[in-house]
Amino acid sequence: MTICLVAGPPGSTGTAPAIPPHERCRYRAAAHHARRLYPGCVGELLHRELLAYADFGHRFDREALVPRLADEILACPLRPADEHQPGA
């Protein structure tokens, strides 16, 4: 059996602009904050999506949903009782 590899489309140079370091830190902070705001599966999903966006997903987000999500999450304060729980 022969494996035939197909090259990608011509002109794809991988030169998408990198996300600025301060923005990457903001999305990572929002990811960790989301875990504390929403314990369980919802928080884990938000955490993973925000981290993935910080790493490389910004190139695919044409509607700017994740930046709006990060703004919303970072605007939500933790309740005082949540800050002192283990794992928070």
N, C-alpha and C positions, 0 to 999 in steps of 0.2 A: 504494500500500500504506500503510495506517495502522498506526502503532504504538500499542498501548494499554498504558499502564502501570498496574499494580495496586498499590495501597497496601498496606503491611504490616499486620499484625494490630493492631486497636485496643488501646490501653493500653501499647504498647511505647514507653517513653520514653527508653530508653538510660541508665538510672540505675543500672546495676550498680556495685557498689562498686569503686573503683579499688584496685589492688594497692599496698600501701605501698612507698615508694621503697627502703627497706632490703631488702625482699623481692625487688624487681625486680633490685637489684644482686646479690643472692645467686644468682638464677637465671642472670644473665648471667655471673657468675663460674663457676658450674657448667658453663655452655655452653662457655666457653673452656677449662676444665680437661678437659672430655670430649674435646675435639679433641686434646689432648696425650696423654691416656690411651689413646685408641683412634684411631690414625691411619687414614686411608682413609675409606671410605664410612660405616662405622658411626659414627665420630667426627663426621663431617659431619652425619649424620642427627640424632644426639643434640644437636649444637650448634644446628642449625636449630629443632628442637622446643623446646628450652629457651628460646631467644630468642623464639620465637613465643608461648610460654606467658607469658614476662615481659611481652610487649607487650599481649596480649589473650586468650590461651587460657585463663587462669585462670577465666574466666567459664563455660567449658564442661566443666571437669574435675570431675566429680561423685565420682570414686573416689579423688582425691588421689594419682594415680599419679605425676605429674610432680614434686610436692614430695618424694615418697619417692625418686624417681630423683635429684633434685638432692642430697639428703642422702647417698645412696650414692656418687655421683660425687665430692662434696667430701670424703668420708671416705677416699678412695683416694689414697695418696701416689704421686707420680711416682718412678720409679726414678732414681737419681742420673745414670745415663747418658742418660736421656731429657731431663733438664733442660738439657743442653748441646748438644743436636742442633740444627742449623739448622731454623727453622720451628717450634720448640717454644715 
